[in-house]
Amino acid sequence: WEVVRIPELVELLEEARATAATCERELASSSSRGELVLQVHASRFSAAGAGAGLVLVFHDITELRRLERIRRDFVANVGHELKTPLTAISGYVETLLDGALDTRADLERFLARIQANTQRLSHLVSDLLSLARIESGKSIQRIEPLGTHDAIDQALRQHEPGARAKALTLELARDSVDRRVLADAEAVRQILDNLIDNAIKYTQRGSVRVRSRDSGEFVCLEVEDTGLGIPEQDRERVFERFFTVDRARSSELGGTGLGLSIVRHLVVGMRGRLELDSELGRGSTFRVLLPRADR
């Protein structure tokens, strides 16, 4: 138990004693257990004065305020992510209309940048729709036995052109074992797609390897890269919506900041676990643990 004196609550009691009307106030308090937000209603039920009796009603609105804060942050982040490419597109179009249309080299360069920003907007909208569907509980449609190597092979084929363009090795690890998991096939596809795409984006040289291995009652899907790595203080936050370790670099590479949040929601929706090991300058390993189909 903790005894906490809240000056605002004392003021509310004094105010309620002095009036016949119901008094209301929102109080916030922090302790070792975290933040607590209360909505307090106070009414006097006897004569005014120091000995007046009071009725207090407390409503715990901590979760409500937390959700409101998340919504405000989400709207602000979406606005920023939409505004950045739109501003770039508008600037390039204005430059073209002011005379750059007459120079073929400038025309091709500006159109390429307009196309890149248009694709970034498209990816952002797609990720937002995916996140909305996931959070509504409609993303996990069918849990059934699924072969891990089939899912990995499909993902590797899809991302092979991107890895080849950066001269990266993209492969199934030699020690990988084919196992069956209880999962939604589309969700696993999205998970591998996001993890492999991120690995390729943030790896300048070396390799991206994917493996499947046993891990007790689970099967572990690993995506390992030799990329930039993630600072220790950011490893918990990378799964938050719109959080990026390097915003400028993420924008340059076309990232939306939603991919890992989508991965986390999908993994949790299939009763799995998500783990991350990373070392700056040496790379990262993301592990998705899904229930075995043969347990």
Secondary structure by P-SEA (a helix, b strand, c coil): cbbbbbaaaaaaaaaaaacccbbbbbbbbbccccbbbbbbbbbbcccccccbbbbbbbbbaaaaaaaaaaaaaaaaaaaaaaaaaaaaaaaaaaaaaacccccaaaaaaaaaaaaaaaaaaaaaaaaaaaaaaaaacccccccccccaaaaaaaaaaaaaaaaaaaccccccccccccccccccaaaaaaaaaaaaaaaaaaccccbbbbbccccccbbbbbbbbcccccccccccccccccccccaaaaaaacccccaaaaaaaaaaaacbbbbbbbbcccbbbbbbbbbbccc
